[in-house]
Amino acid sequence: MGRNRLMDAEVFGGLDGRCVEVLAAAAEARALDGGEVLFRLGEDATRLYVVGSGQLELTLPISIESEARELRIETRGPLTTVGWSALIPPHRFTLSARAVGPVEVFGLTRSSLESAFQEDPLSGYLFMKHVCTGIGQRLAQMQALWARELRHAVGGE
């Protein structure tokens, strides 16, 4: 996927075309090999990423009986975003992201996003509305996972 297809990413839906062009020009491409980590939970979140091609697994590191594991929360594919923690204080990643196979991502710095949205507040509002939708979906996933674990813990399953 080239920079031009960034306009098709879910997070850019409804944004002014000029604003998306500015953001596409500011996006930094990065290629990952399968198994390579894009970011880890707790790291400083300086960029939001749009998946260009391939898939990323978002995982939560956990310890079970003193064994470290990565619990897969979801898989994100082309034209989706990861790393919205870059926009939300305290600007720390809340999950880890690892390439399932070869992946291309486009990183947008917080400052490039803020600069573009200062010039076009309506696009900034729509962008953040899309981000909030993603946060809401993640919250629902985490609540379902938590509820399932609670039922299991109390002997309901």
mmCIF file of the C-alpha atoms, coordinates in Angstrom:
data_MODEL
# 
_entry.id   MODEL 
# 
loop_
_atom_site.group_PDB 
_atom_site.id 
_atom_site.type_symbol 
_atom_site.label_atom_id 
_atom_site.label_alt_id 
_atom_site.label_comp_id 
_atom_site.label_asym_id 
_atom_site.label_entity_id 
_atom_site.label_seq_id 
_atom_site.pdbx_PDB_ins_code 
_atom_site.Cartn_x 
_atom_site.Cartn_y 
_atom_site.Cartn_z 
_atom_site.occupancy 
_atom_site.B_iso_or_equiv 
_atom_site.pdbx_formal_charge 
_atom_site.auth_seq_id 
_atom_site.auth_comp_id 
_atom_site.auth_asym_id 
_atom_site.auth_atom_id 
_atom_site.pdbx_PDB_model_num 
ATOM 1   C CA . MET A 1 1   ? 0.000   0.000   0.000  1.00 0.00 ? 1   MET A CA 1 
ATOM 2   C CA . GLY A 1 2   ? 1.363   3.378   -0.884 1.00 0.00 ? 2   GLY A CA 1 
ATOM 3   C CA . ARG A 1 3   ? 0.885   6.630   0.947  1.00 0.00 ? 3   ARG A CA 1 
ATOM 4   C CA . ASN A 1 4   ? -1.972  7.509   -1.388 1.00 0.00 ? 4   ASN A CA 1 
ATOM 5   C CA . ARG A 1 5   ? -4.108  4.677   0.004  1.00 0.00 ? 5   ARG A CA 1 
ATOM 6   C CA . LEU A 1 6   ? -3.820  6.182   3.483  1.00 0.00 ? 6   LEU A CA 1 
ATOM 7   C CA . MET A 1 7   ? -6.874  8.213   2.522  1.00 0.00 ? 7   MET A CA 1 
ATOM 8   C CA . ASP A 1 8   ? -8.843  4.950   2.644  1.00 0.00 ? 8   ASP A CA 1 
ATOM 9   C CA . ALA A 1 9   ? -7.873  4.177   6.260  1.00 0.00 ? 9   ALA A CA 1 
ATOM 10  C CA . GLU A 1 10  ? -10.834 3.976   8.623  1.00 0.00 ? 10  GLU A CA 1 
ATOM 11  C CA . VAL A 1 11  ? -9.476  6.740   10.860 1.00 0.00 ? 11  VAL A CA 1 
ATOM 12  C CA . PHE A 1 12  ? -9.471  9.224   7.959  1.00 0.00 ? 12  PHE A CA 1 
ATOM 13  C CA . GLY A 1 13  ? -13.123 8.634   6.982  1.00 0.00 ? 13  GLY A CA 1 
ATOM 14  C CA . GLY A 1 14  ? -14.864 11.943  6.260  1.00 0.00 ? 14  GLY A CA 1 
ATOM 15  C CA . LEU A 1 15  ? -11.778 14.103  6.760  1.00 0.00 ? 15  LEU A CA 1 
ATOM 16  C CA . ASP A 1 16  ? -11.045 16.911  4.349  1.00 0.00 ? 16  ASP A CA 1 
ATOM 17  C CA . GLY A 1 17  ? -8.941  15.609  1.456  1.00 0.00 ? 17  GLY A CA 1 
ATOM 18  C CA . ARG A 1 18  ? -6.319  18.327  1.871  1.00 0.00 ? 18  ARG A CA 1 
ATOM 19  C CA . CYS A 1 19  ? -5.842  17.416  5.538  1.00 0.00 ? 19  CYS A CA 1 
ATOM 20  C CA . VAL A 1 20  ? -5.372  13.744  4.666  1.00 0.00 ? 20  VAL A CA 1 
ATOM 21  C CA . GLU A 1 21  ? -2.852  14.701  1.978  1.00 0.00 ? 21  GLU A CA 1 
ATOM 22  C CA . VAL A 1 22  ? -0.862  16.682  4.555  1.00 0.00 ? 22  VAL A CA 1 
ATOM 23  C CA . LEU A 1 23  ? -0.921  13.719  6.933  1.00 0.00 ? 23  LEU A CA 1 
ATOM 24  C CA . ALA A 1 24  ? 0.007   11.238  4.193  1.00 0.00 ? 24  ALA A CA 1 
ATOM 25  C CA . ALA A 1 25  ? 3.019   13.390  3.313  1.00 0.00 ? 25  ALA A CA 1 
ATOM 26  C CA . ALA A 1 26  ? 4.072   13.415  6.993  1.00 0.00 ? 26  ALA A CA 1 
ATOM 27  C CA . ALA A 1 27  ? 3.657   9.641   7.438  1.00 0.00 ? 27  ALA A CA 1 
ATOM 28  C CA . GLU A 1 28  ? 6.851   7.666   7.924  1.00 0.00 ? 28  GLU A CA 1 
ATOM 29  C CA . ALA A 1 29  ? 6.844   4.196   6.342  1.00 0.00 ? 29  ALA A CA 1 
ATOM 30  C CA . ARG A 1 30  ? 8.315   1.276   8.261  1.00 0.00 ? 30  ARG A CA 1 
ATOM 31  C CA . ALA A 1 31  ? 8.623   -2.369  7.242  1.00 0.00 ? 31  ALA A CA 1 
ATOM 32  C CA . LEU A 1 32  ? 8.521   -5.153  9.837  1.00 0.00 ? 32  LEU A CA 1 
ATOM 33  C CA . ASP A 1 33  ? 9.424   -8.808  9.496  1.00 0.00 ? 33  ASP A CA 1 
ATOM 34  C CA . GLY A 1 34  ? 7.226   -11.529 10.964 1.00 0.00 ? 34  GLY A CA 1 
ATOM 35  C CA . GLY A 1 35  ? 7.621   -11.624 14.740 1.00 0.00 ? 35  GLY A CA 1 
ATOM 36  C CA . GLU A 1 36  ? 9.154   -8.158  14.923 1.00 0.00 ? 36  GLU A CA 1 
ATOM 37  C CA . VAL A 1 37  ? 7.773   -5.899  17.658 1.00 0.00 ? 37  VAL A CA 1 
ATOM 38  C CA . LEU A 1 38  ? 6.424   -2.484  16.674 1.00 0.00 ? 38  LEU A CA 1 
ATOM 39  C CA . PHE A 1 39  ? 5.952   -1.368  20.281 1.00 0.00 ? 39  PHE A CA 1 
ATOM 40  C CA . ARG A 1 40  ? 5.675   -2.822  23.770 1.00 0.00 ? 40  ARG A CA 1 
ATOM 41  C CA . LEU A 1 41  ? 3.271   -2.155  26.592 1.00 0.00 ? 41  LEU A CA 1 
ATOM 42  C CA . GLY A 1 42  ? 4.479   0.747   28.722 1.00 0.00 ? 42  GLY A CA 1 
ATOM 43  C CA . GLU A 1 43  ? 6.785   2.297   26.134 1.00 0.00 ? 43  GLU A CA 1 
ATOM 44  C CA . ASP A 1 44  ? 6.528   5.971   25.280 1.00 0.00 ? 44  ASP A CA 1 
ATOM 45  C CA . ALA A 1 45  ? 3.835   6.346   22.595 1.00 0.00 ? 45  ALA A CA 1 
ATOM 46  C CA . THR A 1 46  ? 5.097   8.957   20.139 1.00 0.00 ? 46  THR A CA 1 
ATOM 47  C CA . ARG A 1 47  ? 3.338   7.747   16.971 1.00 0.00 ? 47  ARG A CA 1 
ATOM 48  C CA . LEU A 1 48  ? -0.021  6.505   15.815 1.00 0.00 ? 48  LEU A CA 1 
ATOM 49  C CA . TYR A 1 49  ? 0.321   3.844   13.104 1.00 0.00 ? 49  TYR A CA 1 
ATOM 50  C CA . VAL A 1 50  ? -1.805  2.977   10.087 1.00 0.00 ? 50  VAL A CA 1 
ATOM 51  C CA . VAL A 1 51  ? -1.339  -0.606  8.923  1.00 0.00 ? 51  VAL A CA 1 
ATOM 52  C CA . GLY A 1 52  ? -0.536  -0.504  5.216  1.00 0.00 ? 52  GLY A CA 1 
ATOM 53  C CA . SER A 1 53  ? -0.187  -4.219  4.554  1.00 0.00 ? 53  SER A CA 1 
ATOM 54  C CA . GLY A 1 54  ? 0.003   -7.386  6.599  1.00 0.00 ? 54  GLY A CA 1 
ATOM 55  C CA . GLN A 1 55  ? -1.288  -7.941  10.100 1.00 0.00 ? 55  GLN A CA 1 
ATOM 56  C CA . LEU A 1 56  ? -0.308  -6.902  13.601 1.00 0.00 ? 56  LEU A CA 1 
ATOM 57  C CA . GLU A 1 57  ? -1.250  -8.799  16.740 1.00 0.00 ? 57  GLU A CA 1 
ATOM 58  C CA . LEU A 1 58  ? -2.027  -6.655  19.733 1.00 0.00 ? 58  LEU A CA 1 
ATOM 59  C CA . THR A 1 59  ? -1.072  -8.523  22.876 1.00 0.00 ? 59  THR A CA 1 
ATOM 60  C CA . LEU A 1 60  ? -1.109  -8.139  26.621 1.00 0.00 ? 60  LEU A CA 1 
ATOM 61  C CA . PRO A 1 61  ? 1.896   -9.573  28.442 1.00 0.00 ? 61  PRO A CA 1 
ATOM 62  C CA . ILE A 1 62  ? 0.817   -11.703 31.411 1.00 0.00 ? 62  ILE A CA 1 
ATOM 63  C CA . SER A 1 63  ? 2.432   -14.100 33.862 1.00 0.00 ? 63  SER A CA 1 
ATOM 64  C CA . ILE A 1 64  ? 0.773   -17.423 34.587 1.00 0.00 ? 64  ILE A CA 1 
ATOM 65  C CA . GLU A 1 65  ? 2.430   -19.592 37.219 1.00 0.00 ? 65  GLU A CA 1 
ATOM 66  C CA . SER A 1 66  ? 5.663   -17.594 36.786 1.00 0.00 ? 66  SER A CA 1 
ATOM 67  C CA . GLU A 1 67  ? 5.634   -18.135 33.014 1.00 0.00 ? 67  GLU A CA 1 
ATOM 68  C CA . ALA A 1 68  ? 5.508   -15.002 30.835 1.00 0.00 ? 68  ALA A CA 1 
ATOM 69  C CA . ARG A 1 69  ? 3.039   -15.139 27.933 1.00 0.00 ? 69  ARG A CA 1 
ATOM 70  C CA . GLU A 1 70  ? 1.512   -12.795 25.402 1.00 0.00 ? 70  GLU A CA 1 
ATOM 71  C CA . LEU A 1 71  ? -2.299  -12.892 25.462 1.00 0.00 ? 71  LEU A CA 1 
ATOM 72  C CA . ARG A 1 72  ? -3.613  -11.951 21.998 1.00 0.00 ? 72  ARG A CA 1 
ATOM 73  C CA . ILE A 1 73  ? -6.287  -9.288  22.327 1.00 0.00 ? 73  ILE A CA 1 
ATOM 74  C CA . GLU A 1 74  ? -6.912  -8.687  18.624 1.00 0.00 ? 74  GLU A CA 1 
ATOM 75  C CA . THR A 1 75  ? -5.377  -8.722  15.160 1.00 0.00 ? 75  THR A CA 1 
ATOM 76  C CA . ARG A 1 76  ? -5.360  -5.561  13.053 1.00 0.00 ? 76  ARG A CA 1 
ATOM 77  C CA . GLY A 1 77  ? -5.031  -5.562  9.262  1.00 0.00 ? 77  GLY A CA 1 
ATOM 78  C CA . PRO A 1 78  ? -4.673  -3.112  6.393  1.00 0.00 ? 78  PRO A CA 1 
ATOM 79  C CA . LEU A 1 79  ? -6.197  0.347   6.709  1.00 0.00 ? 79  LEU A CA 1 
ATOM 80  C CA . THR A 1 80  ? -6.679  0.037   10.476 1.00 0.00 ? 80  THR A CA 1 
ATOM 81  C CA . THR A 1 81  ? -4.839  2.000   13.151 1.00 0.00 ? 81  THR A CA 1 
ATOM 82  C CA . VAL A 1 82  ? -2.868  1.054   16.225 1.00 0.00 ? 82  VAL A CA 1 
ATOM 83  C CA . GLY A 1 83  ? -1.108  3.130   18.818 1.00 0.00 ? 83  GLY A CA 1 
ATOM 84  C CA . TRP A 1 84  ? -3.737  5.729   19.591 1.00 0.00 ? 84  TRP A CA 1 
ATOM 85  C CA . SER A 1 85  ? -2.043  6.026   23.002 1.00 0.00 ? 85  SER A CA 1 
ATOM 86  C CA . ALA A 1 86  ? 0.175   8.552   21.219 1.00 0.00 ? 86  ALA A CA 1 
ATOM 87  C CA . LEU A 1 87  ? -2.749  10.978  21.401 1.00 0.00 ? 87  LEU A CA 1 
ATOM 88  C CA . ILE A 1 88  ? -3.965  10.260  24.929 1.00 0.00 ? 88  ILE A CA 1 
ATOM 89  C CA . PRO A 1 89  ? -2.030  11.088  28.110 1.00 0.00 ? 89  PRO A CA 1 
ATOM 90  C CA . PRO A 1 90  ? 0.039   9.656   29.677 1.00 0.00 ? 90  PRO A CA 1 
ATOM 91  C CA . HIS A 1 91  ? 1.203   8.696   26.151 1.00 0.00 ? 91  HIS A CA 1 
ATOM 92  C CA . ARG A 1 92  ? 2.197   5.119   27.036 1.00 0.00 ? 92  ARG A CA 1 
ATOM 93  C CA . PHE A 1 93  ? 1.239   2.072   24.992 1.00 0.00 ? 93  PHE A CA 1 
ATOM 94  C CA . THR A 1 94  ? -1.394  -0.044  26.749 1.00 0.00 ? 94  THR A CA 1 
ATOM 95  C CA . LEU A 1 95  ? -0.679  -3.185  24.682 1.00 0.00 ? 95  LEU A CA 1 
ATOM 96  C CA . SER A 1 96  ? 2.203   -4.594  22.648 1.00 0.00 ? 96  SER A CA 1 
ATOM 97  C CA . ALA A 1 97  ? 2.133   -4.932  18.841 1.00 0.00 ? 97  ALA A CA 1 
ATOM 98  C CA . ARG A 1 98  ? 3.951   -7.658  16.905 1.00 0.00 ? 98  ARG A CA 1 
ATOM 99  C CA . ALA A 1 99  ? 3.998   -8.392  13.160 1.00 0.00 ? 99  ALA A CA 1 
ATOM 100 C CA . VAL A 1 100 ? 2.253   -11.656 12.223 1.00 0.00 ? 100 VAL A CA 1 
ATOM 101 C CA . GLY A 1 101 ? 4.192   -11.791 8.941  1.00 0.00 ? 101 GLY A CA 1 
ATOM 102 C CA . PRO A 1 102 ? 5.711   -9.058  6.776  1.00 0.00 ? 102 PRO A CA 1 
ATOM 103 C CA . VAL A 1 103 ? 4.004   -5.769  7.650  1.00 0.00 ? 103 VAL A CA 1 
ATOM 104 C CA . GLU A 1 104 ? 4.209   -2.201  6.412  1.00 0.00 ? 104 GLU A CA 1 
ATOM 105 C CA . VAL A 1 105 ? 3.030   0.559   8.724  1.00 0.00 ? 105 VAL A CA 1 
ATOM 106 C CA . PHE A 1 106 ? 2.887   4.316   8.387  1.00 0.00 ? 106 PHE A CA 1 
ATOM 107 C CA . GLY A 1 107 ? 3.686   6.287   11.538 1.00 0.00 ? 107 GLY A CA 1 
ATOM 108 C CA . LEU A 1 108 ? 2.253   9.694   12.279 1.00 0.00 ? 108 LEU A CA 1 
ATOM 109 C CA . THR A 1 109 ? 3.812   11.693  15.076 1.00 0.00 ? 109 THR A CA 1 
ATOM 110 C CA . ARG A 1 110 ? 1.640   13.385  17.658 1.00 0.00 ? 110 ARG A CA 1 
ATOM 111 C CA . SER A 1 111 ? 3.008   16.761  16.569 1.00 0.00 ? 111 SER A CA 1 
ATOM 112 C CA . SER A 1 112 ? 2.169   16.172  12.883 1.00 0.00 ? 112 SER A CA 1 
ATOM 113 C CA . LEU A 1 113 ? -1.392  15.203  13.814 1.00 0.00 ? 113 LEU A CA 1 
ATOM 114 C CA . GLU A 1 114 ? -1.839  18.158  16.174 1.00 0.00 ? 114 GLU A CA 1 
ATOM 115 C CA . SER A 1 115 ? -0.429  20.574  13.590 1.00 0.00 ? 115 SER A CA 1 
ATOM 116 C CA . ALA A 1 116 ? -2.762  19.316  10.852 1.00 0.00 ? 116 ALA A CA 1 
ATOM 117 C CA . PHE A 1 117 ? -5.783  19.485  13.138 1.00 0.00 ? 117 PHE A CA 1 
ATOM 118 C CA . GLN A 1 118 ? -4.990  23.009  14.321 1.00 0.00 ? 118 GLN A CA 1 
ATOM 119 C CA . GLU A 1 119 ? -5.307  23.986  10.670 1.00 0.00 ? 119 GLU A CA 1 
ATOM 120 C CA . ASP A 1 120 ? -8.496  21.942  10.204 1.00 0.00 ? 120 ASP A CA 1 
ATOM 121 C CA . PRO A 1 121 ? -10.396 21.488  13.490 1.00 0.00 ? 121 PRO A CA 1 
ATOM 122 C CA . LEU A 1 122 ? -13.351 19.716  11.848 1.00 0.00 ? 122 LEU A CA 1 
ATOM 123 C CA . SER A 1 123 ? -11.038 17.035  10.476 1.00 0.00 ? 123 SER A CA 1 
ATOM 124 C CA . GLY A 1 124 ? -9.457  16.792  13.926 1.00 0.00 ? 124 GLY A CA 1 
ATOM 125 C CA . TYR A 1 125 ? -12.882 16.255  15.480 1.00 0.00 ? 125 TYR A CA 1 
ATOM 126 C CA . LEU A 1 126 ? -13.776 13.522  12.963 1.00 0.00 ? 126 LEU A CA 1 
ATOM 127 C CA . PHE A 1 127 ? -10.398 11.848  13.425 1.00 0.00 ? 127 PHE A CA 1 
ATOM 128 C CA . MET A 1 128 ? -10.772 11.789  17.213 1.00 0.00 ? 128 MET A CA 1 
ATOM 129 C CA . LYS A 1 129 ? -14.329 10.494  16.840 1.00 0.00 ? 129 LYS A CA 1 
ATOM 130 C CA . HIS A 1 130 ? -12.903 7.528   14.900 1.00 0.00 ? 130 HIS A CA 1 
ATOM 131 C CA . VAL A 1 131 ? -10.219 7.043   17.564 1.00 0.00 ? 131 VAL A CA 1 
ATOM 132 C CA . CYS A 1 132 ? -12.878 7.101   20.294 1.00 0.00 ? 132 CYS A CA 1 
ATOM 133 C CA . THR A 1 133 ? -14.872 4.472   18.400 1.00 0.00 ? 133 THR A CA 1 
ATOM 134 C CA . GLY A 1 134 ? -11.779 2.260   18.437 1.00 0.00 ? 134 GLY A CA 1 
ATOM 135 C CA . ILE A 1 135 ? -11.285 2.867   22.146 1.00 0.00 ? 135 ILE A CA 1 
ATOM 136 C CA . GLY A 1 136 ? -14.929 1.937   22.778 1.00 0.00 ? 136 GLY A CA 1 
ATOM 137 C CA . GLN A 1 137 ? -14.553 -1.284  20.800 1.00 0.00 ? 137 GLN A CA 1 
ATOM 138 C CA . ARG A 1 138 ? -11.397 -2.184  22.720 1.00 0.00 ? 138 ARG A CA 1 
ATOM 139 C CA . LEU A 1 139 ? -13.139 -1.490  26.022 1.00 0.00 ? 139 LEU A CA 1 
ATOM 140 C CA . ALA A 1 140 ? -15.985 -3.820  25.021 1.00 0.00 ? 140 ALA A CA 1 
ATOM 141 C CA . GLN A 1 141 ? -13.451 -6.539  24.102 1.00 0.00 ? 141 GLN A CA 1 
ATOM 142 C CA . MET A 1 142 ? -11.633 -6.165  27.400 1.00 0.00 ? 142 MET A CA 1 
ATOM 143 C CA . GLN A 1 143 ? -14.903 -6.226  29.371 1.00 0.00 ? 143 GLN A CA 1 
ATOM 144 C CA . ALA A 1 144 ? -15.964 -9.427  27.604 1.00 0.00 ? 144 ALA A CA 1 
ATOM 145 C CA . LEU A 1 145 ? -12.578 -11.015 28.328 1.00 0.00 ? 145 LEU A CA 1 
ATOM 146 C CA . TRP A 1 146 ? -12.748 -9.927  31.967 1.00 0.00 ? 146 TRP A CA 1 
ATOM 147 C CA . ALA A 1 147 ? -16.319 -11.207 32.357 1.00 0.00 ? 147 ALA A CA 1 
ATOM 148 C CA . ARG A 1 148 ? -15.356 -14.569 30.863 1.00 0.00 ? 148 ARG A CA 1 
ATOM 149 C CA . GLU A 1 149 ? -12.408 -14.868 33.236 1.00 0.00 ? 149 GLU A CA 1 
ATOM 150 C CA . LEU A 1 150 ? -14.581 -13.934 36.231 1.00 0.00 ? 150 LEU A CA 1 
ATOM 151 C CA . ARG A 1 151 ? -17.165 -16.580 35.296 1.00 0.00 ? 151 ARG A CA 1 
ATOM 152 C CA . HIS A 1 152 ? -14.383 -19.139 34.980 1.00 0.00 ? 152 HIS A CA 1 
ATOM 153 C CA . ALA A 1 153 ? -12.858 -18.084 38.329 1.00 0.00 ? 153 ALA A CA 1 
ATOM 154 C CA . VAL A 1 154 ? -16.148 -18.519 40.197 1.00 0.00 ? 154 VAL A CA 1 
ATOM 155 C CA . GLY A 1 155 ? -16.890 -21.861 38.566 1.00 0.00 ? 155 GLY A CA 1 
ATOM 156 C CA . GLY A 1 156 ? -19.524 -20.684 36.097 1.00 0.00 ? 156 GLY A CA 1 
ATOM 157 C CA . GLU A 1 157 ? -17.913 -22.349 33.056 1.00 0.00 ? 157 GLU A CA 1 
# 
